[in-house]
C-alpha cells in the first residue's frame, strides 16, 4: 500500500526558497514543517556574509511550512508561515521581527503576506507579549479591528488554488483566536477586565476549533488545544478529567492526554493518564509519541533504582541518597524563597516527630543558590529544621534527573534504594502518612 504522503512526496517537484537575512545578530536560518500541530525542523542554513540563504526541498505535503530563527522549542515565535505545494519559487527578506516578499512569488504567498501585514501588530502584542505602557487598553480595540474585518477578508483574494483558498479561510479564523487566547490566558498577575471584552471574546466558541483536526494544519495547533480547553472550562479549576471529556473530537482528546502525560512528574501519574485515556491515541503519530514518553518515564517507575545525588549538609559533609540503604527516605525539594514550601514545614515536622526512631529518613534538599547559602543556614537554624538538610546550589543534578521544574516537590524511596513515587503526596496530605506507615513496616 502506498501512503498518500509518500505518493505526494514522490510526485512533488522541488520548492526553492531564496532569502536574505538582515537580522542584527546573525544566526542560522531554519526551515520547519508542521506535523500534527507541532513544528519540526527539516533544514537550516548559515547565511553568507551578505545574509543570503537558500533551501531546496521536496515538500511532504501541501500546506504551511515556516522559515525563521530559533528552534522548535521556541514555538512559532520568529518564524513565518509560507505556503508550499511543490514547484514553488519563494523569495523573501527576514528582519529581526518580520519578513517581506521580494522578487518572484506565487499568488498564495502574496495573499498570505497581506494577511501577515494586516495582523502584524496584534500578533506582536499577543504572541510576543509586546504590551507596552498601555497594557491591555489597546488590545481589545486592536482585536476588534482584526476580527471584524476578518469575516470578509478573503473576498476578492481567491488564488485559483482551492486547497489554499480553503486553508486561508481557516487562517483568518484561527490566527486571531490563537493571538487572543495566548494573551488572555498568559499567567501574569495583571489580567484584562472582562467588562472590556469585545463581542468576539464574549461570544467565543471554542468548540468550533475543537470539533475537527484542522488545528493540525497550523504550527501552533497542539498548543492551541490547551488554550481552547482552558478558556472553555474556566470554572473547572483545571480538572483534567472534566477538561479532556469536554473536547468533542477524539483525536484532539488524544493530543490533550499526550500533552498531560508528557509533563507528568512521576510514572504513576503518567500511567494513570495512559490507562484512562490511551484509547484516544488514534493516529500512528500519537501512538509513536506515547511510546517515546513511556520509554522516558520508565526510569521513574515504582521499583526502578533511584537516581543518586550527593550534596553537602549544614556542616559541609557530603551526603548521598545511597547512604541510607535499609531505611525509607522521604525527600523534600524546597527553597527559602518558596512560600508553598514553607507552608509545608509544620506538617513535615509533625511527621518527623511521629516517625522518630523508625526506619525512615527525612531529607530536605534546598535549591537556593550559593549566594544565598547564609540565608539558608540562618533559616534552618531559626526554624529548627530537623532531618538531613542538604544544599543543592540551584537547579542542579537533582532537578535535571527528576524533571523538577517547580517546588515544593516530594519524593519517596524504599529501603532498597528504589523509587516508590517521585511526586508523592505533600506532608499536609493525610495520604502521605498512610504511605509512610506502609513502607516503613515492610521488611
For each residue, the residues with C-beta under 8 A, 3 or more apart:
1:
2: 6 7
3: 6 7
4: 7 8
5: 8 9 60 61
6: 2 3 9 10
7: 2 3 4 10 11
8: 4 5 11 12 59 60 61 62 86
9: 5 6 12 58 59 60
10: 6 7
11: 7 8 86
12: 8 9 15 58 59 86 87
13: 58 86 87
14: 56 57 58 86 87
15: 12 55 56 57 58 59 84 85 86 87 88 89 90
16: 54 55 56 88 89 90
17: 31 54 55 56 67 82 88 90 91 92
18: 52 53 54 89 90 91 92 103
19: 29 52 53 54 67 91 92 93 94
20: 47 50 51 52 53 92 93 94
21: 26 29 47 51 52 53 93 94
22: 51 93 94 95 96
23: 26 27 51 69 94 95 96
24: 96
25:
26: 21 23 47 51
27: 23 69
28: 44 45 46 47 69
29: 19 21 44 45 47 53 67 68 69 94
30: 41 43 44 45 67 68 69 70 71 79
31: 17 41 42 43 44 45 55 57 65 66 67
32: 39 40 41 42 65 66 67 68 72 79 219
33: 39 40 42 59 60 61 65 66
34: 37 38 39 63 64 65 66 216 217 218 219 221
35: 38 39 40 285
36: 216 221 222 255 283 285 286
37: 34 215 216 217 218 219 220 221 222 223 224 225 255
38: 34 35 72 219 221 222
39: 32 33 34 35 66 72 75 76 79 219
40: 32 33 35 72
41: 30 31 32 44 71 72
42: 31 32 33 57
43: 30 31 55 57
44: 28 29 30 31 41
45: 28 29 30 31 53 54 55
46: 28 53
47: 20 21 26 28 29 50 51 52 53
48: 51 52 53
49:
50: 20 47
51: 20 21 22 23 26 47 48
52: 18 19 20 21 47 48
53: 18 19 20 21 29 45 46 47 48
54: 16 17 18 19 45
55: 15 16 17 31 43 45 67
56: 14 15 16 17
57: 14 15 31 42 43
58: 9 12 13 14 15 86
59: 8 9 12 15 33 62 65 84 85 86
60: 5 8 9 33
61: 5 8 33
62: 8 59 84 85 86 163 164
63: 34 83 84 167 217
64: 34 81 82 83 84 167 217 218 219
65: 31 32 33 34 59 81 82 83 84
66: 31 32 33 34 39 76 79 80 81 82 219
67: 17 19 29 30 31 32 55 79 80 82 92 94 99
68: 29 30 32 78 79 80 94 99
69: 23 27 28 29 30 78 79 94
70: 30 73 74 77 78 79
71: 30 41 74
72: 32 38 39 40 41 75
73: 70
74: 70 71 77 78
75: 39 72 219 220 223
76: 39 66 79 127 219 220
77: 70 74 127 128
78: 68 69 70 74 97
79: 30 32 39 66 67 68 69 70 76 219
80: 66 67 68 92 94 98 99 116
81: 64 65 66 112 116 219
82: 17 64 65 66 67 90 92 109 112
83: 63 64 65 106 108 109 112 164 167
84: 15 59 62 63 64 65 88 90
85: 15 59 62 88 108 161 163 164
86: 8 11 12 13 14 15 58 59 62
87: 12 13 14 15
88: 15 16 17 84 85 106 109
89: 15 16 18 104 105 106
90: 15 16 17 18 82 84 101 105 106 109
91: 17 18 19 101 102 103 104 105
92: 17 18 19 20 67 80 82 99 100 101 102 105
93: 19 20 21 22 99 100 102
94: 19 20 21 22 23 29 67 68 69 80 98 99
95: 22 23 98 99 100
96: 22 23 24
97: 78 124
98: 80 94 95 116 120
99: 67 68 80 92 93 94 95 113 116
100: 92 93 95 113
101: 90 91 92 105 109 110 113
102: 91 92 93
103: 18 91
104: 89 91
105: 89 90 91 92 101 109 110 113
106: 83 88 89 90 109 110 159
107: 110 111 159 160 161
108: 83 85 111 112 159 161 164 168
109: 82 83 88 90 101 105 106 112 113
110: 101 105 106 107 113 114
111: 107 108 114 115 157 159 164 168
112: 81 82 83 108 109 115 116 168 171
113: 99 100 101 105 109 110 116 117
114: 110 111 117 118 157
115: 111 112 118 119 153 168 171 172 175
116: 80 81 98 99 112 113 119 120
117: 113 114 120
118: 114 115 146 149 153
119: 115 116 122 123 146 175 176 179
120: 98 116 117 123 124
121: 124 125 142
122: 119 125 126 142 143 146 176 179
123: 119 120 126 127 128 175 179
124: 97 120 121 127 128 130
125: 121 122 128 129 130 131 132 138 139 142 179 183
126: 122 123 129 139 179 180 182 183
127: 76 77 123 124 178 179 182
128: 77 123 124 125
129: 125 126 183 186
130: 124 125
131: 125 134 135 136 139
132: 125 135 138
133:
134: 131 137 138
135: 131 132 139 190
136: 131 139 140 183 190 192 193 196
137: 134
138: 125 132 134 141 142
139: 125 126 131 135 136 142 143 183 192
140: 136 143 144 192 196 197 198 201
141: 138 144 145
142: 121 122 125 138 139 145 146
143: 122 139 140 146 147 176 179 180 198 200 201
144: 140 141 147 148 198 199 200
145: 141 142 148 149
146: 118 119 122 142 143 149 150 176 179
147: 143 144 150 151 176 198 200
148: 144 145 151
149: 118 145 146 152 153
150: 146 147 153 172 173 176
151: 147 148
152: 149 155
153: 115 118 149 150 157 172
154: 157 158 165 168 169 172
155: 152
156:
157: 111 114 153 154 168
158: 154 165
159: 106 107 108 111 164 165
160: 107 165
161: 85 107 108 164 165
162: 165 166
163: 62 85 166 167
164: 62 83 85 108 111 159 161 167 168
165: 154 158 159 160 161 162 168 169
166: 162 163 169 170
167: 63 64 83 163 164 170 171 217
168: 108 111 112 115 154 157 164 165 171 172
169: 154 165 166 172 173
170: 166 167 173 174 214 217
171: 112 115 167 168 174 175 218
172: 115 150 153 154 168 169 175 176
173: 150 169 170 176 177
174: 170 171 177 178 209 214 215 218 224
175: 115 119 123 171 172 178 179
176: 119 122 143 146 147 150 172 173 179 180 200
177: 173 174 180 181 204 209 224 228
178: 127 174 175 181 182 218 220 224 227
179: 119 122 123 125 126 127 143 146 175 176 182 183
180: 126 143 176 177 183 184 200 201 204
181: 177 178 184 185 224 227 228 230 231
182: 126 127 178 179 185 186 227
183: 125 126 129 136 139 179 180 186 192
184: 180 181 192 201 231
185: 181 182 227 230 231
186: 129 182 183
187:
188: 191
189:
190: 135 136
191: 188
192: 136 139 140 183 184 196 197
193: 136 196
194: 197
195:
196: 136 140 192 193
197: 140 192 194 201 202
198: 140 143 144 147 201 202
199: 144 202 203
200: 143 144 147 176 180 203 204
201: 140 143 180 184 197 198 204
202: 197 198 199
203: 199 200
204: 177 180 200 201 231
205: 208
206: 209 210 228 229 231 232
207: 210 211 232 248
208: 205 211
209: 174 177 206 214 215 224 228
210: 206 207 215 225 228 229 232 247 248 249 252
211: 207 208 248 249
212: 249
213: 216 249 251 252
214: 170 174 209 217 218
215: 37 174 209 210 218 221 222 224 225 252
216: 34 36 37 213 221
217: 34 37 63 64 167 170 214 221
218: 34 37 64 171 174 178 214 215 221 224
219: 32 34 37 38 39 64 66 75 76 79 81
220: 37 75 76 178 223 224
221: 34 36 37 38 215 216 217 218 224 225
222: 36 37 38 215 225 226 255 259
223: 37 75 220 226 227
224: 37 174 177 178 181 209 215 218 220 221 227 228
225: 37 210 215 221 222 228 229 247 252 255 256 259
226: 222 223 229 230 256 259
227: 178 181 182 185 223 224 230 231
228: 177 181 206 209 210 224 225 231 232
229: 206 210 225 226 232 233 243 244 246 247 256
230: 181 185 226 227 233 234 238 243
231: 181 184 185 204 206 227 228 234
232: 206 207 210 228 229 246
233: 229 230 236 239 242 243 246
234: 230 231
235:
236: 233 239 242 243
237:
238: 230 243
239: 233 236 242 243
240: 243 244 260 273
241: 244 245 276
242: 233 236 239 245 246
243: 229 230 233 236 238 239 240 246 247 256
244: 229 240 241 247 253 256 257 260 277
245: 241 242 253
246: 229 232 233 242 243
247: 210 225 229 243 244 252 253 256
248: 207 210 211
249: 210 211 212 213 252 253
250: 253 254 280 282
251: 213 254 255 280 282 283 286
252: 210 213 215 225 247 249 255 256
253: 244 245 247 249 250 256 257 277 280
254: 250 251 257 258 277 280 281 282 283 286
255: 36 37 222 225 251 252 258 259 286
256: 225 226 229 243 244 247 252 253 259 260
257: 244 253 254 260 261 273 274 277 278 280 281
258: 254 255 261 262 281 286 289 290 293
259: 222 225 226 255 256 262 263
260: 240 244 256 257 263 264 273
261: 257 258 264 270 273 274 290 293 297
262: 258 259 289 293
263: 259 260
264: 260 261 267 269 270 273 297 423
265: 269 403 404 409 422 423
266: 269 270 300 421 422 423
267: 264 270 271 297 298 300 301 302 304 419 422
268: 271 272 302 421 423
269: 264 265 266 272 273 423
270: 261 264 266 267 273 274 293 294 297 300
271: 267 268 274 275 297
272: 268 269 275 276
273: 240 257 260 261 264 269 270 276 277 278
274: 257 261 270 271 277 278 290 294
275: 271 272 278
276: 241 272 273
277: 244 253 254 257 273 274 280
278: 257 273 274 275 281 290
279:
280: 250 251 253 254 257 277 286
281: 254 257 258 278 286 287 290
282: 250 251 254 286
283: 36 251 254 286 287
284: 287 288
285: 35 36 288 289
286: 36 251 254 255 258 280 281 282 283 289 290
287: 281 283 284 290 291
288: 284 285 291 292
289: 258 262 285 286 292 293
290: 258 261 274 278 281 286 287 293 294
291: 287 288 294 295
292: 288 289 295 296
293: 258 261 262 270 289 290 296 297
294: 270 274 290 291 297 298
295: 291 292 298
296: 292 293 299
297: 261 264 267 270 271 293 294 300 301
298: 267 294 295 301 304
299: 296 304 307
300: 266 267 270 297 304 402 403 419 422
301: 267 297 298 304 419
302: 267 268 418 419 420 421
303: 418 419
304: 267 298 299 300 301 418 419
305: 417 418 419
306: 321 322 413 417 418 419
307: 299 401 402
308: 320 321 322
309: 320 321 365 392 397 398 401
310: 318 319 320 321
311: 318 319 365 390 391 392 393 398
312: 315 316 317 318 319 390 391
313: 316 317 318 319 388 389 390 391
314: 377 380 389 391
315: 312
316: 312 313
317: 312 313
318: 310 311 312 313
319: 310 311 312 313 323 388 390
320: 308 309 310 323
321: 306 308 309 310 324 329 331 363 413 417
322: 306 308 325 417
323: 319 320
324: 321 327 329 361 363
325: 322 415 416 417
326: 359 415
327: 324 359 360 361 415
328: 359 360 361 412 413 414 415 420 436 439 440
329: 321 324 360 361 363 412 413
330: 351 360 361 362 363 410 411 412 424 436
331: 321 363 364 365 410 411 412 413
332: 341 344 348 362 363 364 365 408 409 410 427
333: 364 365 367 392 398 399 402 404 407 408 409 410 411
334: 338 341 342 344 364 365 366 367 407 408
335: 338 341 366 367 368 407
336: 342 366 368 372 375 376 379
337: 368 372
338: 334 335 341 342 407 408
339: 342 343
340: 343 344 407 408
341: 332 334 335 338 344 345 407 408
342: 334 336 338 339 345
343: 339 340 428
344: 332 334 340 341 347 348 408 426 427 428
345: 341 342 348 349 383 385
346: 349 350
347: 344 350 351 426 427 428
348: 332 344 345 351 352 362 364 427
349: 345 346 352 353 385 386
350: 346 347 353 354 427
351: 330 347 348 354 355 362 427 432 433 436
352: 348 349 355 356 362 386 387
353: 349 350 356
354: 350 351 433
355: 351 352 358 360 362 436 440
356: 352 353
357:
358: 355 440
359: 326 327 328 415 440
360: 327 328 329 330 355 436 440
361: 324 327 328 329 330 387 388
362: 330 332 348 351 352 355 386 387 388
363: 321 324 329 330 331 332 387 388 390
364: 331 332 333 334 348 385 387 388 389 390
365: 309 311 331 332 333 334 390 391 392 398
366: 334 335 336 376 389 390 391 392
367: 333 334 335 392 393 394 395 396 398 399 404 407
368: 335 336 337 372 373 375 376 391 393 394
369: 372 393 394
370: 373 393 394
371:
372: 336 337 368 369 375 376
373: 368 370 376 377 391 393
374: 377 378
375: 336 368 372 378 379
376: 336 366 368 372 373 379 380 391
377: 314 373 374 380 381
378: 374 375 381 382
379: 336 375 376 382 383 385
380: 314 376 377 383 385 389
381: 377 378 384
382: 378 379
383: 345 379 380
384: 381
385: 345 349 364 379 380 389
386: 349 352 362
387: 352 361 362 363 364
388: 313 319 361 362 363 364
389: 313 314 364 366 380 385
390: 311 312 313 319 363 364 365 366
391: 311 312 313 314 365 366 368 373 376
392: 309 311 333 365 366 367 395 396 397 398 399
393: 311 367 368 369 370 373 396
394: 367 368 369 370
395: 367 392 399 400 404
396: 367 392 393 399 400
397: 309 392 400 401
398: 309 311 333 365 367 392 401 402 404
399: 333 367 392 395 396 402 403 404 405
400: 395 396 397 403
401: 307 309 397 398
402: 300 307 333 398 399 409 411 422
403: 265 300 399 400
404: 265 333 367 395 398 399 407 409
405: 399
406: 409
407: 333 334 335 338 340 341 367 404
408: 332 333 334 338 340 341 344 426
409: 265 332 333 402 404 406 423
410: 330 331 332 333 423 424 425 426 427 432
411: 330 331 333 402 419 421 422 423 424
412: 328 329 330 331 419 420 421 424 435 436 439
413: 306 321 328 329 331 417 418 419 420
414: 328 417 418 419 420 439 442
415: 325 326 327 328 359 439 442
416: 325
417: 305 306 321 322 325 413 414
418: 302 303 304 305 306 413 414
419: 267 300 301 302 303 304 305 306 411 412 413 414 422
420: 302 328 412 413 414 424 435 439
421: 266 268 302 411 412 424 435
422: 265 266 267 300 402 411 419
423: 264 265 266 268 269 409 410 411
424: 330 410 411 412 420 421 432 435
425: 410 429 431 432 435
426: 344 347 408 410 429 432
427: 332 344 347 348 350 351 410 432
428: 343 344 347
429: 425 426 432
430: 433 434
431: 425 434 435
432: 351 410 424 425 426 427 429 435 436
433: 351 354 430 436 437
434: 430 431 437 438
435: 412 420 421 424 425 431 432 438 439
436: 328 330 351 355 360 412 432 433 439 440
437: 433 434 440 441
438: 434 435 441 442
439: 328 412 414 415 420 435 436 442
440: 328 355 358 359 360 436 437
441: 437 438
442: 414 415 438 439
443:
